[in-house]
Amino acid sequence: MINARKIMVAGVALAALATVAGCGEKEQVIVYQQGKYQGKTDTKPADNDPGSSLYTTSKWTKGDKAGWEAALKSRNQNQNEYTRAN
């Protein structure tokens, strides 16, 4: 039979282990260098491929800002309930 003392010792050891488990987190510090952006560089929306999204029906050529803006305006008009109701 399992001794009650063994169960209590196992419970105390488990509680101590659970208490100490949260102490292992490493410090997360960002080292900032003056004038240097260390994140991911962003691209302009018109510089993306038009087929990169599965949900787009608009077509523009990569890098064509005017074509991208026209596609965006067309998409917005298709979502406008006032123009769709007429």
N, C-alpha and C positions, 0 to 999 in steps of 0.2 A: 504494500500500500504506500501511497505517496504521503509523505510526512507533511504536516501543516507548516512546519518550519521551512522546509524546502520550497514550498509554494510562496511563502512570504519573502524568502531571500530572493527567489526568482522575480517576484513582483517588484521588490525594491531595486534590484539590478536593472530591470526593464525600465522602471521610472527614471533611474539615474542615466541610463543610456539615452532615453528620449529627451532628457533635459540637456545633455551635453551635445546632442545631435545638431542643435541650432547654432552652436558656437563655431562651426567650421566655415562660415561664409568669408570669402576673401573681400578685401576692400576694393571698390570699383571707383577709380579716380581717373578722370580724363586729363591728360597733360595737354594744355592749350599752348600753341605756339603763336605768337603775335603775328597777325596778318596771314595766317594760313588756315584755310578751311579743310578740315580733315574728314568731312563726310562725303557722301556720294554726290557727284556732280549731276545737276539736273540738265535735261535737254529741253528745248522749246517744243511745245506741242506739235507744231507744224513739221518738225524734224523727224517725227515718228512715222513708221509705215502705216498706211491706212488700213491694211488688213491685219494689224496686230491684235485687234479686238474681234471676237466672234460675233459681237452684237451690233456692229456698225454696218450700215448700208451705204454710207457716204464714201466717195472716192476723191482723193486728192493726191497729188504727187508729193513725194517726200521733199520737204524744204520749201514748198509753195505756200507761203503764209496766206495769200489772198484766197487760194483754193480751199485751204483749211478753214478760213473764216466763213467762206460761202457754204461749206458743208455744215459748219456749226449752226449758221443761221437757218439753213434748210431743216436741220434736225429740230431746232427750237420751234420752227413754224409747224412742223408735223406734230409736235406735242402741245400746241396751243389749242385749247378747246374752243375758243371763239372762231378760229378759222376752220376747224374741223366740223363745227355744227352747221355752218352755212353751206 
